[in-house]
Amino acid sequence: MKKESIRRVTSLVLLITLSLIFIACSPENKNMVLINDVKGEGDTNKNDISAPIKSEEVLEEKNILISNDVKKEAEKQKMDIFRLEKLKEINIKGKEIDPVCWKDDENIIAFRGRGDNDHTYDIFNINIKTSKIIKIKTIKHAVWRTNSTIFHNKKVLYLDNLKFYIYDLVNDTTKEVYDLSSLKKEIEDDYSDYYIKKFSNEAGSVLYEIVKRQNEKDPKFNIKSDMEFVWVFDTKLVRESNKYISIISGFPDNYTDTIRILNIDTGEIVKSKSFEYEKLSLEYLNRDGFIYNKSKDAFYMNGAPGSICEYRLSDSNSLREIKEIKKVLGQSNSLISGDEKNIYFAAMDKEGGSIVRYNIANDKLTIIAKDKPEGVYFDINLSSDSNIISYNYYKKPFINYNTESHTFMGVIDGDKIRNIQKLPVEKLYDEYHNWNTIIFNESGNKFIYKVAYNYKKGNGEYRGVKYYAYEIKNH
């Protein structure tokens, strides 16, 4: 009788367990999911319905959990299994054009610099499916120095007759946003002890620089052309914002920089005092400029190597240096804003390269990837939903024509990057080094993968480039 009773109790427990599974998985109970707390090999993988169940393990009642957040679990599973699929190679060989951003899911925008002294660029539309290339516009006196702000803002800032214009790459529209007449006079007054010198470099390009006046015979500071403004001042659209332009002006003899932030909606300009750039190294702004955070109403930038600085219009004469970062980093490069909470950047110290996340809300710094001393991370990018991160990596020492950099892509999960996948690099040459670029689309499910080669052939040095369109599956 005892054995019979044990069988009945065991059958009853099994029946109850199966009933729970059936209820959790039935269509009528879409808000419920059964999650097993199972110990696998290596790290414990809790609350993961995709984890394998070993036959010898017994699921006790305390380990059976019912979760109402089905959507969260489903998204987590998708991230676990995302994969990369190459759609096609984009054939623009010999066109000398460079993709800078997506227009929509089938078209990308590309630029071709004319190499003249007017910062003139031809703008093209490339259809991914048909590879058809159409020229859509030519812009003179463009005022950016990197493609970073174009990738994020999808707009181009340029000057025409000392007026700021913004060209919208997606909508193919142009808008005048600010007349520099009043600012021109203010800047000329600031630089009354200086003048603008025009000269040519060895390649024949016309350049401009600010020079201290030595006597009354030296000309006065006078901005006469759009290109003088473009070259003398570091002007950029502020990333993650549709209404701010930053203008950095520096004095060459006392090593100071002044920040101006222009609100193009109101026409108001907020000007800072002069900051010592030996301390804060505002020349680093030449790479990527400012990132705006709406929730904090603050601007963030790379300062001196190994720091991030915070700037607020409400306290325009203060530039807060986030000191904690210097304890961790030897140097840092371009900031990437992931969302309203976080800024990501690559860093390097004597212990090796790392990918760092700075949480703006709680002023916290977290290293989410770390390598040995010979490892270097650079060129971080994030998908629009901030789940997928891409980054480039190479091992030191960098040897010209004998160093290969690699691009990796993974999922940001808490304080780690997981499900990391490596993109291929075609070995087209015997001696080369390569630099790769990722450009995500608006949806975050497709990207352009650019591989630029510098290579040797015989006694000559050459450049080549490949472009590929990829799709992120199951994401």
Secondary structure, 3 states (H helix, E strand, C coil): CHHHHHHHHHHHHHHHHHHHHHHHHCHHHCCCEEEECECCCCCCECCCCCCCCCCCCCCCHHHEEEECCHHHHHHHHHHHCCEEEEEEECCCCCCCCEEEEECCCCEEEEEEECCCCCCCEEEEEEECCCCCEEEEEEECCECCCCCHHHHHHCEEEEECCCEEEEEECCCCEEEEEEECHHHHHHHHHHCCCEEEEEEECCCCCEEEEEEECCCCCCCCCCCCCHHHHHHHCEEEECECCCCEEEEEEEECCCCEEEEEEEECCCCCEEEEEEEEHHHHCHHHHHHHCCEEECCCCEEEEECCCCCEEEECHHHCCCEEECCHHHHHCCEECCCEECCCCEEEEEEEECCEEEEEEEECCCCEEEEEEECCCCEEEEEEEECCCCCEEEEEEEECCCCCCEECCEEEEEEEECCEEEEEEECCCCCCCCEEEEEEEEEECCCCCEEEEEEEEEEEECCEEEEEEEEEEEEEECC
